[in-house]
């Protein structure tokens, strides 16, 4: 089985849609995806993901299934470094890296900050949703691996968001999502590819072969939007600091 995670195009967060650049990115992603044999499409309910998916679905004359748990991971915590409520995946590195539990796949959500707002419980909703969906396609979670009850080479496409994508990837690979959230950046309209590997009959694991691929944008001469990144150097006032 192959999983494709497509981040929405450059977002207009205020109106939950796409900027003009985001529409262009979504159209280019559609050109790429139309060349693929995709068996099922799953969509976040949020407008920016729906608008991105529409380009591909219309071009391929297909429909997608909207799943509530594919919306952006919206848990909020009281950030110790800023004193305001923010998503749990946008910390200053000097703050979160001081806590060893954030590197642990089992303990990352057990700190007082995370427990105060049930971040682990909200993450479990996403992980359970993904496992239920995978089971319907023949792969059943069994500890840290999956039983390949109906092994297949189907391709599933997910139009969603950076935060929830990283949470799902962490769940599939057994890594703390804090490391994905803070160590990787998926540009708007990028494509992440994950394959199953069934090296012994009936036992499968998931492996990421490409993360945040924007080759379809570069091929069209389009630079990826900056969203999801922060300033490369502190004295660059044109790029986002916080």
N, CA, C and O of each residue as an XYZ file, in Angstrom:
968
protein
N       0.842     -1.198      0.000
C       0.000      0.000      0.000
C       0.874      1.243      0.000
O       1.960      1.270      0.579
N       0.366      2.267     -0.667
C       1.069      3.542     -0.692
C       0.131      4.638     -0.184
O      -1.045      4.684     -0.547
N       0.669      5.517      0.660
C      -0.080      6.648      1.190
C       0.556      7.934      0.686
O       1.772      8.107      0.768
N      -0.276      8.842      0.160
C       0.189     10.152     -0.279
C      -0.459     11.213      0.610
O      -1.685     11.299      0.687
N       0.353     12.005      1.270
C      -0.156     13.101      2.099
C       0.141     14.409      1.380
O       1.303     14.757      1.167
N      -0.902     15.128      1.009
C      -0.756     16.381      0.290
C      -1.160     17.520      1.211
O      -2.312     17.614      1.636
N      -0.195     18.385      1.516
C      -0.537     19.559      2.309
C      -1.297     20.548      1.419
O      -1.033     20.644      0.221
N      -2.234     21.272      2.011
C      -2.978     22.280      1.251
C      -2.036     23.329      0.675
O      -0.907     23.480      1.143
N      -2.503     24.054     -0.343
C      -1.720     25.125     -0.930
C      -1.562     26.294      0.023
O      -2.127     26.303      1.117
N      -0.782     27.286     -0.407
C      -0.500     28.452      0.436
C      -1.807     28.986      1.027
O      -2.723     29.328      0.278
N      -1.906     29.064      2.362
C      -3.206     29.318      2.990
C      -3.540     30.790      3.198
O      -2.672     31.613      3.488
N      -4.802     31.088      3.044
C      -5.404     32.324      3.549
C      -6.129     31.900      4.820
O      -7.309     31.552      4.782
N      -5.417     31.931      5.950
C      -5.977     31.404      7.194
C      -7.204     32.192      7.646
O      -8.132     31.616      8.214
N      -7.218     33.482      7.403
C      -8.334     34.305      7.866
C      -9.654     33.843      7.267
O     -10.682     33.858      7.944
N      -9.633     33.437      6.014
C     -10.863     33.021      5.328
C     -10.913     31.503      5.117
O     -11.833     30.999      4.473
N      -9.935     30.778      5.651
C      -9.836     29.324      5.502
C      -9.969     28.908      4.038
O     -10.793     28.064      3.686
N      -9.158     29.508      3.216
C      -9.106     29.148      1.808
C      -7.663     29.283      1.352
O      -6.749     29.192      2.170
N      -7.442     29.499      0.056
C      -6.103     29.605     -0.492
C      -5.822     31.013     -0.995
O      -6.726     31.725     -1.433
N      -4.571     31.395     -0.927
C      -4.149     32.627     -1.565
C      -4.076     32.388     -3.078
O      -4.168     31.240     -3.512
N      -3.913     33.430     -3.884
C      -3.707     33.194     -5.324
C      -2.536     32.246     -5.586
O      -2.614     31.391     -6.468
N      -1.454     32.396     -4.820
C      -0.326     31.466     -4.977
C      -0.743     30.050     -4.610
O      -0.311     29.087     -5.244
N      -1.581     29.924     -3.591
C      -2.047     28.606     -3.173
C      -2.888     27.920     -4.235
O      -2.793     26.706     -4.415
N      -3.707     28.683     -4.936
C      -4.497     28.100     -6.034
C      -3.582     27.590     -7.140
O      -3.822     26.524     -7.707
N      -2.532     28.353     -7.448
C      -1.574     27.916     -8.464
C      -0.879     26.634     -8.012
O      -0.716     25.705     -8.802
N      -0.476     26.582     -6.762
C       0.180     25.388     -6.237
C      -0.750     24.179     -6.279
O      -0.328     23.077     -6.628
N      -2.013     24.388     -5.924
C      -2.977     23.284     -5.938
C      -3.187     22.760     -7.351
O      -3.326     21.554     -7.559
N      -3.212     23.667     -8.321
C      -3.381     23.243     -9.711
C      -2.181     22.429    -10.189
O      -2.341     21.454    -10.924
N      -0.984     22.827     -9.775
C       0.216     22.081    -10.162
C       0.266     20.723     -9.467
O       0.701     19.736    -10.061
N      -0.175     20.672     -8.221
C      -0.260     19.383     -7.535
C      -1.227     18.460     -8.259
O      -0.979     17.260     -8.380
N      -2.326     19.022     -8.737
C      -3.308     18.220     -9.472
C      -2.695     17.650    -10.743
O      -2.938     16.492    -11.083
N      -1.908     18.447    -11.443
C      -1.256     17.947    -12.656
C      -0.377     16.747    -12.334
O      -0.325     15.782    -13.098
N       0.304     16.811    -11.213
C       1.142     15.690    -10.808
C       0.304     14.479    -10.418
O       0.569     13.365    -10.870
N      -0.698     14.694     -9.586
C      -1.489     13.581     -9.062
C      -2.325     12.908    -10.137
O      -2.634     11.722    -10.029
N      -2.694     13.647    -11.168
C      -3.483     13.051    -12.252
C      -2.723     11.946    -12.979
O      -3.329     11.122    -13.663
N      -1.424     11.927    -12.836
C      -0.610     10.894    -13.471
C      -0.523      9.635    -12.619
O       0.050      8.631    -13.044
N      -1.085      9.686    -11.428
C      -1.028      8.554    -10.497
C      -2.314      7.729    -10.573
O      -3.378      8.228    -10.941
N      -2.180      6.454    -10.212
C      -3.351      5.601    -10.051
C      -3.734      5.643     -8.576
O      -3.131      4.952     -7.755
N      -4.733      6.450     -8.242
C      -5.138      6.641     -6.848
C      -6.476      5.950     -6.620
O      -7.441      6.173     -7.351
N      -6.515      5.117     -5.604
C      -7.703      4.294     -5.362
C      -8.730      4.970     -4.469
O      -9.921      4.683     -4.583
N      -8.297      5.863     -3.580
C      -9.245      6.529     -2.687
C      -8.668      7.863     -2.248
O      -7.457      8.016     -2.093
N      -9.567      8.833     -2.049
C      -9.182     10.168     -1.615
C      -9.846     10.476     -0.276
O     -11.041     10.241     -0.099
N      -9.064     11.001      0.661
C      -9.579     11.378      1.968
C      -9.198     12.831      2.247
O      -8.064     13.245      2.008
N     -10.167     13.597      2.756
C     -10.007     15.038      2.858
C     -10.256     15.548      4.270
O     -11.128     15.050      4.984
N      -9.481     16.540      4.655
C      -9.800     17.335      5.843
C     -11.069     18.131      5.569
O     -11.331     18.488      4.421
N     -11.865     18.416      6.600
C     -13.072     19.225      6.389
C     -12.795     20.716      6.239
O     -13.702     21.466      5.877
N     -11.570     21.170      6.507
C     -11.280     22.586      6.455
C     -11.175     23.090      5.017
O     -10.751     22.367      4.115
N     -11.569     24.342      4.829
C     -11.705     24.892      3.490
C     -10.433     24.867      2.675
O     -10.483     24.573      1.481
N      -9.284     25.167      3.283
C      -8.046     25.234      2.513
C      -7.637     23.867      1.963
O      -7.044     23.780      0.888
N      -7.952     22.808      2.698
C      -7.668     21.460      2.196
C      -8.694     21.050      1.144
O      -8.342     20.447      0.130
N      -9.963     21.379      1.387
C     -11.013     21.062      0.413
C     -10.750     21.780     -0.914
O     -10.920     21.198     -1.985
N     -10.335     23.045     -0.835
C     -10.073     23.812     -2.050
C      -8.875     23.252     -2.813
O      -8.857     23.258     -4.044
N      -7.882     22.771     -2.082
C      -6.726     22.158     -2.734
C      -7.127     20.859     -3.424
O      -6.754     20.620     -4.573
N      -7.877     20.029     -2.730
C      -8.290     18.737     -3.276
C      -9.171     18.891     -4.508
O      -9.142     18.047     -5.404
N      -9.952     19.963     -4.556
C     -10.924     20.136     -5.642
C     -10.244     20.138     -7.015
O     -10.803     19.628     -7.986
N      -9.066     20.698     -7.094
C      -8.357     20.718     -8.377
C      -8.090     19.298     -8.870
O      -8.302     18.990    -10.043
N      -7.627     18.446     -7.973
C      -7.333     17.060     -8.358
C      -8.602     16.266     -8.615
O      -8.700     15.554     -9.615
N      -9.576     16.385     -7.717
C     -10.806     15.610     -7.861
C     -11.550     15.990     -9.142
O     -12.057     15.118     -9.847
N     -11.615     17.280     -9.443
C     -12.302     17.708    -10.667
C     -11.564     17.205    -11.905
O     -12.191     16.750    -12.862
N     -10.242     17.285    -11.887
C      -9.468     16.865    -13.049
C      -9.576     15.363    -13.294
O      -9.534     14.909    -14.438
N      -9.715     14.586    -12.200
C      -9.782     13.136    -12.330
C     -11.210     12.606    -12.318
O     -11.438     11.400    -12.420
N     -12.184     13.537    -12.191
C     -13.605     13.163    -12.150
C     -13.874     12.154    -11.028
O     -14.516     11.121    -11.221
N     -13.356     12.500     -9.858
C     -13.476     11.632     -8.697
C     -14.110     12.397     -7.549
O     -14.284     13.614     -7.619
N     -14.450     11.680     -6.506
C     -14.942     12.291     -5.266
C     -14.080     11.800     -4.110
O     -13.433     10.757     -4.203
N     -14.080     12.555     -3.032
C     -13.318     12.177     -1.858
C     -14.209     12.036     -0.644
O     -15.353     12.489     -0.644
N     -13.680     11.407      0.387
C     -14.388     11.224      1.648
C     -13.795     12.199      2.665
O     -12.585     12.205      2.890
N     -14.641     13.013      3.273
C     -14.193     13.967      4.282
C     -14.198     13.310      5.652
O     -15.201     12.734      6.073
N     -13.064     13.401      6.345
C     -12.900     12.786      7.665
C     -12.601     13.868      8.695
O     -11.608     14.581      8.549
N     -13.423     14.016      9.729
C     -13.223     15.086     10.716
C     -11.841     15.074     11.360
O     -11.283     16.140     11.619
N     -11.280     13.908     11.623
C      -9.999     13.844     12.325
C      -8.817     14.238     11.437
O      -7.694     14.337     11.930
N      -9.044     14.466     10.140
C      -7.976     14.937      9.265
C      -7.827     16.457      9.291
O      -6.923     16.998      8.654
N      -8.697     17.148     10.015
C      -8.518     18.591     10.141
C      -7.196     18.889     10.840
O      -6.603     18.013     11.470
N      -6.743     20.129     10.721
C      -5.488     20.478     11.364
C      -5.550     20.162     12.858
O      -6.576     20.370     13.505
N      -4.436     19.655     13.396
C      -4.399     19.284     14.812
C      -4.536     20.556     15.634
O      -3.623     21.381     15.659
N      -5.664     20.720     16.302
C      -6.071     22.006     16.860
C      -5.927     22.088     18.377
O      -6.400     23.052     18.980
N      -5.289     21.106     19.009
C      -5.088     21.181     20.459
C      -4.318     22.456     20.802
O      -3.464     22.898     20.033
N      -4.623     23.042     21.955
C      -3.957     24.260     22.397
C      -3.315     24.040     23.764
O      -3.867     23.344     24.616
N      -2.150     24.638     23.960
C      -1.483     24.598     25.263
C      -1.075     26.022     25.637
O      -0.985     26.906     24.784
N      -0.833     26.219     26.926
C      -0.307     27.492     27.399
C       1.212     27.435     27.257
O       1.886     26.726     28.004
N       1.740     28.179     26.301
C       3.164     28.104     26.002
C       4.004     28.780     27.077
O       3.745     29.932     27.426
N       5.002     28.085     27.606
C       5.846     28.683     28.642
C       6.738     29.797     28.104
O       7.164     30.666     28.865
N       7.026     29.782     26.808
C       7.945     30.772     26.259
C       7.247     32.043     25.811
O       7.898     33.074     25.642
N       5.925     31.994     25.614
C       5.203     33.178     25.139
C       4.107     33.628     26.101
O       3.706     34.792     26.081
N       3.616     32.709     26.950
C       2.567     33.057     27.893
C       1.186     33.126     27.294
O       0.259     33.607     27.946
N       1.017     32.656     26.059
C      -0.307     32.642     25.444
C      -0.633     31.227     24.979
O       0.226     30.345     24.977
N      -1.888     31.028     24.586
C      -2.320     29.712     24.131
C      -1.992     29.542     22.647
O      -2.337     30.380     21.814
N      -1.325     28.449     22.349
C      -0.931     28.162     20.982
C      -1.029     26.668     20.729
O      -1.200     25.864     21.645
N      -0.914     26.325     19.452
C      -0.845     24.915     19.085
C       0.390     24.279     19.741
O       1.374     24.975     19.992
N       0.353     22.982     20.019
C       1.475     22.345     20.736
C       2.661     22.036     19.833
O       3.650     21.463     20.290
N       2.577     22.405     18.562
C       3.674     22.095     17.653
C       4.331     23.358     17.090
O       4.820     23.365     15.961
N       4.333     24.423     17.895
C       4.993     25.659     17.478
C       5.685     26.283     18.688
O       5.275     27.331     19.189
N       6.742     25.613     19.143
C       7.498     26.073     20.304
C       8.841     26.629     19.865
O       9.370     26.261     18.816
N       9.383     27.521     20.685
C      10.779     27.907     20.499
C      11.657     26.713     20.876
O      11.426     26.089     21.912
N      12.649     26.385     20.065
C      13.489     25.214     20.362
C      14.120     25.253     21.740
O      14.271     24.212     22.380
N      14.496     26.452     22.215
C      15.134     26.549     23.531
C      14.212     26.107     24.656
O      14.678     25.797     25.752
N      12.896     26.073     24.397
C      11.941     25.671     25.432
C      11.691     24.167     25.417
O      11.904     23.499     26.429
N      11.243     23.624     24.288
C      10.815     22.227     24.302
C      11.977     21.246     24.359
O      11.821     20.144     24.886
N      13.134     21.619     23.831
C      14.254     20.681     23.810
C      14.849     20.406     25.192
O      15.671     19.502     25.343
N      14.441     21.177     26.197
C      14.960     20.960     27.551
C      14.254     19.805     28.261
O      14.695     19.371     29.324
N      13.165     19.307     27.683
C      12.386     18.245     28.320
C      12.599     16.927     27.563
O      12.103     16.772     26.448
N      13.335     15.973     28.162
C      13.635     14.720     27.463
C      12.394     13.945     27.037
O      12.431     13.215     26.046
N      11.301     14.095     27.773
C      10.107     13.323     27.429
C       9.551     13.685     26.061
O       8.859     12.871     25.449
N       9.834     14.878     25.570
C       9.315     15.264     24.258
C       9.960     14.479     23.118
O       9.468     14.495     21.990
N      11.050     13.800     23.413
C      11.715     12.967     22.415
C      11.230     11.515     22.474
O      11.630     10.690     21.652
N      10.390     11.214     23.423
C       9.936      9.839     23.667
C       8.566      9.624     23.024
O       7.628     10.376     23.289
N       8.456      8.614     22.193
C       7.198      8.361     21.486
C       6.054      8.038     22.427
O       4.893      8.244     22.074
N       6.354      7.536     23.616
C       5.316      7.156     24.565
C       5.024      8.239     25.602
O       3.936      8.268     26.177
N       5.984      9.127     25.843
C       5.857     10.078     26.958
C       5.739     11.535     26.530
O       5.614     12.414     27.383
N       5.775     11.811     25.228
C       5.812     13.196     24.778
C       4.614     14.011     25.254
O       4.728     15.224     25.428
N       3.483     13.374     25.465
C       2.277     14.106     25.872
C       1.989     13.962     27.365
O       0.889     14.290     27.811
N       2.961     13.476     28.147
C       2.755     13.242     29.577
C       3.252     14.377     30.462
O       3.174     14.273     31.686
N       3.754     15.446     29.883
C       4.197     16.570     30.705
C       2.977     17.330     31.219
O       1.878     17.205     30.677
N       3.185     18.118     32.269
C       2.071     18.881     32.843
C       1.445     19.817     31.821
O       0.227     19.996     31.806
N       2.265     20.410     30.972
C       1.748     21.331     29.953
C       0.811     20.606     29.001
O      -0.267     21.110     28.686
N       1.210     19.433     28.544
C       0.392     18.676     27.594
C      -0.846     18.095     28.262
O      -1.931     18.112     27.680
N      -0.692     17.579     29.481
C      -1.823     16.967     30.174
C      -2.894     17.986     30.527
O      -4.078     17.652     30.565
N      -2.494     19.218     30.783
C      -3.460     20.235     31.204
C      -4.550     20.468     30.168
O      -5.652     20.897     30.511
N      -4.252     20.191     28.909
C      -5.233     20.433     27.850
C      -5.488     19.179     27.016
O      -5.934     19.263     25.871
N      -5.200     18.016     27.604
C      -5.520     16.722     27.002
C      -5.007     16.607     25.568
O      -5.720     16.136     24.682
N      -3.772     17.038     25.347
C      -3.194     16.924     24.011
C      -3.084     15.456     23.600
O      -3.343     15.108     22.448
N      -2.698     14.593     24.554
C      -2.593     13.176     24.246
C      -3.921     12.571     23.841
O      -3.982     11.757     22.920
N      -4.993     12.968     24.528
C      -6.312     12.452     24.183
C      -6.745     12.880     22.797
O      -7.352     12.102     22.061
N      -6.434     14.116     22.440
C      -6.791     14.599     21.104
C      -5.925     13.941     20.031
O      -6.393     13.684     18.922
N      -4.674     13.672     20.360
C      -3.815     12.960     19.416
C      -4.316     11.538     19.198
O      -4.242     11.009     18.088
N      -4.825     10.921     20.263
C      -5.334      9.554     20.166
C      -6.520      9.474     19.210
O      -6.688      8.468     18.521
N      -7.338     10.513     19.161
C      -8.463     10.525     18.229
C      -7.961     10.425     16.790
O      -8.520      9.691     15.975
N      -6.901     11.172     16.491
C      -6.331     11.137     15.141
C      -5.736      9.765     14.843
O      -5.999      9.181     13.792
N      -4.936      9.258     15.773
C      -4.271      7.967     15.550
C      -5.283      6.831     15.425
O      -5.122      5.935     14.597
N      -6.326      6.875     16.251
C      -7.361      5.848     16.167
C      -8.105      5.940     14.838
O      -8.442      4.922     14.232
N      -8.356      7.163     14.393
C      -9.019      7.337     13.106
C      -8.196      6.768     11.972
O      -8.730      6.113     11.076
N      -6.898      7.018     12.008
C      -6.032      6.500     10.953
C      -5.973      4.983     10.985
O      -6.036      4.337      9.939
N      -5.854      4.408     12.176
C      -5.786      2.951     12.280
C      -7.085      2.294     11.835
O      -7.063      1.236     11.207
N      -8.197      2.906     12.151
C      -9.486      2.361     11.709
C      -9.582      2.377     10.192
O     -10.058      1.418      9.583
N      -9.131      3.467      9.583
C      -9.147      3.564      8.125
C      -8.221      2.534      7.492
O      -8.600      1.866      6.529
N      -7.008      2.403      8.028
C      -6.078      1.427      7.482
C      -6.619      0.008      7.610
O      -6.431     -0.813      6.713
N      -7.288     -0.281      8.720
C      -7.878     -1.612      8.891
C      -8.913     -1.890      7.806
O      -9.037     -3.020      7.333
N      -9.654     -0.858      7.416
C     -10.659     -1.048      6.359
C     -10.004     -1.326      5.010
O     -10.642     -1.844      4.093
N      -8.724     -0.977      4.900
C      -7.973     -1.250      3.664
C      -7.050     -2.454      3.811
O      -6.229     -2.712      2.930
N      -7.174     -3.197      4.917
C      -6.462     -4.459      5.027
C      -5.263     -4.489      5.941
O      -4.604     -5.524      6.048
N      -4.948     -3.358      6.624
C      -3.771     -3.323      7.497
C      -4.218     -2.988      8.919
O      -4.722     -1.895      9.178
N      -4.030     -3.931      9.831
C      -4.561     -3.835     11.195
C      -3.417     -3.622     12.183
O      -2.461     -4.396     12.226
N      -3.533     -2.570     12.965
C      -2.498     -2.243     13.946
C      -2.349     -3.374     14.957
O      -3.334     -3.901     15.474
N      -1.094     -3.734     15.228
C      -0.799     -4.790     16.199
C       0.480     -4.386     16.919
O       1.578     -4.745     16.494
N       0.333     -3.634     18.017
C       1.497     -3.093     18.698
C       2.115     -1.981     17.870
O       1.452     -0.994     17.552
N       3.387     -2.138     17.520
C       4.089     -1.132     16.734
C       4.142     -1.456     15.243
O       4.754     -0.722     14.467
N       3.501     -2.553     14.842
C       3.475     -2.931     13.431
C       2.028     -3.146     13.008
O       1.101     -2.890     13.777
N       1.847     -3.612     11.795
C       0.511     -3.846     11.257
C       0.430     -5.253     10.684
O       1.352     -5.734     10.025
N      -0.689     -5.891     10.950
C      -0.949     -7.186     10.312
C      -1.492     -6.929      8.905
O      -2.490     -6.231      8.723
N      -0.822     -7.501      7.937
C      -1.278     -7.350      6.550
C      -2.316     -8.421      6.274
O      -2.010     -9.471      5.711
N      -3.548     -8.142      6.679
C      -4.612     -9.143      6.527
C      -5.089     -9.220      5.084
O      -5.508    -10.281      4.622
N      -5.026     -8.103      4.374
C      -5.345     -8.100      2.944
C      -4.285     -7.247      2.244
O      -4.574     -6.127      1.822
N      -3.071     -7.764      2.118
C      -1.998     -6.966      1.530
C      -2.356     -6.524      0.119
O      -2.956     -7.277     -0.647
N      -1.979     -5.294     -0.214
C      -2.359     -4.742     -1.514
C      -1.398     -3.639     -1.919
O      -0.556     -3.202     -1.134
N      -1.542     -3.204     -3.150
C      -0.723     -2.102     -3.671
C      -1.588     -0.883     -3.987
O      -1.263     -0.094     -4.875
N      -2.675     -0.741     -3.264
C      -3.547      0.427     -3.448
C      -2.808      1.706     -3.053
O      -1.855      1.679     -2.274
N      -3.274      2.827     -3.610
C      -2.760      4.147     -3.251
C      -3.879      4.982     -2.665
O      -4.936      5.133     -3.278
N      -3.651      5.526     -1.478
C      -4.615      6.395     -0.808
C      -4.027      7.800     -0.747
O      -2.863      7.974     -0.388
N      -4.828      8.795     -1.095
C      -4.375     10.193     -1.053
C      -5.105     10.928      0.056
O      -6.323     10.812      0.194
N      -4.351     11.689      0.849
C      -4.900     12.448      1.968
C      -4.590     13.933      1.753
O      -3.424     14.322      1.703
N      -5.609     14.744      1.628
C      -5.430     16.195      1.536
C      -5.654     16.764      2.927
O      -6.776     16.770      3.434
N      -4.579     17.241      3.538
C      -4.721     17.668      4.929
C      -3.755     18.805      5.254
O      -3.624     19.742      4.466
N      -3.081     18.738      6.397
C      -2.349     19.866      6.947
C      -1.039     19.387      7.552
O      -0.872     18.205      7.852
N      -0.114     20.324      7.725
C       1.216     19.974      8.231
C       1.164     19.323      9.604
O       1.772     18.272      9.809
N       0.447     19.928     10.551
C       0.448     19.422     11.914
C      -0.116     18.026     12.035
O       0.477     17.171     12.694
N      -1.251     17.784     11.409
C      -1.888     16.464     11.512
C      -1.110     15.439     10.694
O      -1.023     14.273     11.082
N      -0.549     15.860      9.576
C       0.273     14.948      8.774
C       1.442     14.425      9.594
O       1.714     13.224      9.597
N       2.144     15.334     10.299
C       3.290     14.913     11.103
C       2.871     13.992     12.246
O       3.590     13.049     12.577
N       1.727     14.257     12.842
C       1.228     13.397     13.916
C       0.971     11.989     13.393
O       1.314     11.010     14.056
N       0.376     11.879     12.220
C       0.098     10.569     11.624
C       1.397      9.858     11.261
O       1.542      8.663     11.518
N       2.333     10.578     10.671
C       3.612      9.965     10.315
C       4.346      9.463     11.555
O       4.954      8.393     11.532
N       4.286     10.233     12.631
C       4.917      9.799     13.877
C       4.286      8.511     14.379
O       4.985      7.610     14.843
N       2.963      8.425     14.287
C       2.244      7.230     14.726
C       2.624      6.026     13.871
O       2.817      4.929     14.395
N       2.731      6.219     12.584
C       3.035      5.108     11.685
C       4.462      4.601     11.851
O       4.728      3.418     11.638
N       5.384      5.487     12.229
C       6.797      5.109     12.276
C       7.351      4.952     13.680
O       8.507      4.560     13.839
N       6.552      5.252     14.716
C       7.009      5.066     16.083
C       7.993      6.115     16.545
O       8.968      5.802     17.229
N       7.741      7.368     16.174
C       8.606      8.488     16.538
C       7.762      9.539     17.248
O       6.579      9.681     16.940
N       8.338     10.273     18.185
C       7.595     11.347     18.838
C       7.192     12.398     17.812
O       8.028     12.821     17.013
N       5.940     12.829     17.814
C       5.532     13.876     16.862
C       6.257     15.194     17.078
O       6.359     16.001     16.154
N       6.767     15.425     18.297
C       7.501     16.666     18.546
C       8.716     16.770     17.621
O       9.076     17.866     17.192
N       9.339     15.652     17.317
C      10.489     15.667     16.425
C      10.076     15.931     14.984
O      10.776     16.633     14.255
N       8.952     15.377     14.575
C       8.441     15.676     13.233
C       8.028     17.140     13.137
O       8.405     17.836     12.194
N       7.254     17.606     14.114
C       6.734     18.969     14.069
C       7.835     20.012     14.009
O       7.702     21.019     13.314
N       8.935     19.773     14.740
C       9.974     20.783     14.857
C      11.199     20.513     14.002
O      12.029     21.405     13.820
N      11.330     19.320     13.482
C      12.507     18.969     12.687
C      12.267     18.900     11.199
O      13.217     18.797     10.422
N      10.993     18.956     10.779
C      10.653     18.857      9.368
C       9.721     20.002      8.997
O       9.016     20.536      9.853
N       9.717     20.373      7.739
C       8.786     21.390      7.243
C       8.258     20.951      5.890
O       9.025     20.756      4.947
N       6.945     20.797      5.798
C       6.305     20.430      4.539
C       5.711     21.693      3.926
O       4.779     22.273      4.483
N       6.234     22.113      2.804
C       5.765     23.329      2.149
C       4.337     23.139      1.631
O       3.899     22.006      1.434
N       3.615     24.227      1.412
C       2.272     24.125      0.842
C       2.277     23.352     -0.481
O       3.159     23.525     -1.321
N       1.280     22.511     -0.635
C       1.066     21.675     -1.828
C       2.152     20.627     -2.031
O       2.276     20.060     -3.117
N       2.943     20.367     -0.984
C       3.957     19.322     -1.084
C       3.306     17.945     -0.933
O       2.188     17.816     -0.435
N       4.037     16.928     -1.375
C       3.540     15.547     -1.346
C       4.523     14.684     -0.557
O       5.717     14.649     -0.855
N       4.003     13.993      0.444
C       4.794     13.041      1.220
C       4.325     11.631      0.879
O       3.125     11.355      0.863
N       5.275     10.743      0.609
C       4.953      9.389      0.162
C       5.395      8.365      1.199
O       6.530      8.387      1.674
N       4.479      7.472      1.536
C       4.736      6.424      2.531
C       4.331      5.083      1.926
O       3.250      4.958      1.349
N       5.189      4.095      2.057
C       4.893      2.748      1.560
C       4.830      1.753      2.721
O       5.465      1.944      3.759
N       4.058      0.698      2.525
C       4.179     -0.453      3.418
C       5.355     -1.296      2.958
O       5.711     -1.317      1.780
N       5.950     -1.994      3.927
C       6.967     -3.000      3.627
C       6.560     -4.287      4.340
O       6.475     -4.324      5.567
N       6.312     -5.330      3.572
C       5.919     -6.627      4.126
C       7.076     -7.606      3.919
O       7.025     -8.469      3.042
N       8.103     -7.459      4.730
C       9.317     -8.259      4.553
C       9.132     -9.703      5.029
O       9.877    -10.598      4.629
N       8.141     -9.915      5.879
C       7.728    -11.263      6.250
C       6.232    -11.338      6.039
O       5.505    -10.396      6.355
N       5.767    -12.460      5.504
C       4.362    -12.576      5.138
C       3.455    -12.251      6.324
O       3.600    -12.802      7.415
N       2.530    -11.350      6.077
C       1.533    -11.024      7.084
C       1.927     -9.938      8.061
O       1.108     -9.545      8.891
N       3.152     -9.438      7.993
C       3.620     -8.405      8.917
C       4.123     -7.209      8.118
O       5.031     -7.340      7.297
N       3.530     -6.049      8.361
C       3.882     -4.860      7.584
C       4.282     -3.703      8.490
O       3.811     -3.578      9.620
N       5.150     -2.876      7.969
C       5.496     -1.614      8.614
C       5.419     -0.519      7.557
O       5.359     -0.794      6.359
N       5.423      0.731      8.025
C       5.341      1.857      7.098
C       6.678      2.582      7.040
O       7.353      2.762      8.054
N       7.045      2.995      5.826
C       8.327      3.662      5.626
C       8.141      4.871      4.709
O       7.506      4.779      3.658
N       8.703      5.997      5.124
C       8.578      7.231      4.346
C       9.660      7.244      3.276
O      10.848      7.160      3.590
N       9.257      7.348      2.022
C      10.237      7.384      0.929
C      10.490      8.804      0.443
O      11.522      9.064     -0.176
N       9.568      9.729      0.711
C       9.766     11.127      0.327
C       8.930     11.993      1.254
O       7.757     11.704      1.492
N       9.532     13.053      1.777
C       8.802     13.957      2.665
C       8.762     15.344      2.044
O       9.790     15.891      1.643
N       7.552     15.906      1.969
C       7.397     17.286      1.528
C       7.940     17.563      0.139
O       8.535     18.616     -0.093
N       7.746     16.638     -0.785
C       8.285     16.795     -2.134
C       7.552     17.912     -2.885
O       6.324     17.906     -2.973
N       8.307     18.860     -3.421
C       7.734     19.968     -4.199
C       8.291     19.986     -5.622
O       8.335     21.039     -6.259
N       8.710     18.840     -6.112
C       9.272     18.773     -7.450
C       8.331     19.286     -8.529
O       8.773     19.859     -9.525
N       7.031     19.080     -8.328
C       6.064     19.543     -9.328
C       6.007     21.063     -9.392
O       5.669     21.627    -10.433
N       6.334     21.733     -8.288
C       6.378     23.193     -8.309
C       7.638     23.675     -9.031
O       7.572     24.555     -9.889
N       8.778     23.096     -8.678
C      10.027     23.502     -9.317
C       9.994     23.228    -10.818
O      10.530     24.007    -11.605
N       9.366     22.119    -11.214
C       9.287     21.792    -12.640
C       8.532     22.855    -13.422
O       8.765     23.042    -14.616
N       7.624     23.549    -12.743
C       6.853     24.610    -13.388
C       7.470     25.990    -13.167
O       6.893     27.007    -13.551
N       8.632     26.011    -12.551
C       9.295     27.284    -12.294
C       8.694     28.073    -11.154
O       8.846     29.293    -11.095
N       8.002     27.384    -10.232
C       7.333     28.041     -9.109
C       8.086     27.722     -7.815
O       8.277     26.553     -7.478
N       8.506     28.745     -7.104
C       9.143     28.547     -5.806
C       8.082     28.190     -4.767
O       7.027     28.824     -4.739
N       8.327     27.201     -3.917
C       7.360     26.872     -2.861
C       7.127     28.060     -1.934
O       8.038     28.844     -1.670
N       5.910     28.181     -1.451
C       5.584     29.238     -0.494
C       6.348     29.004      0.805
O       6.736     27.877      1.115
N       6.559     30.071      1.557
C       7.385     30.012      2.760
C       6.639     29.425      3.952
O       7.271     29.038      4.935
N       5.334     29.350      3.891
C       4.531     28.884      5.018
C       5.041     27.547      5.538
O       5.331     26.639      4.760
N       5.148     27.431      6.867
C       5.652     26.261      7.615
C       7.083     26.451      8.051
O       7.591     25.660      8.847
N       7.751     27.475      7.557
C       9.133     27.723      7.959
C       9.235     29.016      8.768
O       8.301     29.815      8.834
N      10.416     29.188      9.385
C      10.737     30.417     10.093
C      12.021     30.997      9.500
O      12.659     30.378      8.648
N      12.385     32.178      9.955
C      13.502     32.924      9.362
C      14.799     32.106      9.356
O      15.148     31.451     10.338
N      15.491     32.166      8.234
C      16.754     31.447      8.112
C      17.838     32.087      8.974
O      18.675     31.394      9.551
N      17.814     33.413      9.054
C      18.697     34.147      9.960
C      17.869     35.169     10.714
O      16.905     35.712     10.174
N      18.238     35.436     11.958
C      17.427     36.300     12.816
C      17.286     37.702     12.270
O      16.252     38.339     12.471
N      18.316     38.208     11.572
C      18.259     39.590     11.093
C      17.500     39.754      9.784
O      17.498     40.833      9.192
N      16.855     38.681      9.334
C      16.029     38.772      8.125
C      14.612     39.156      8.535
O      13.824     38.299      8.937
N      14.294     40.421      8.435
C      12.988     40.922      8.873
C      11.865     40.552      7.916
O      10.692     40.701      8.259
N      12.201     40.071      6.724
C      11.183     39.730      5.751
C      10.590     38.339      5.995
O       9.548     37.994      5.438
N      11.267     37.540      6.838
C      10.793     36.186      7.106
C      10.281     36.070      8.533
O      10.694     36.815      9.422
N       9.373     35.120      8.734
C       8.667     34.959     10.004
C       9.606     34.546     11.127
O      10.408     33.625     10.971
N       9.500     35.234     12.264
C      10.298     34.903     13.438
C       9.520     34.058     14.453
O      10.089     33.163     15.078
N       8.212     34.342     14.620
C       7.451     33.670     15.675
C       5.977     33.615     15.306
O       5.169     33.086     16.069
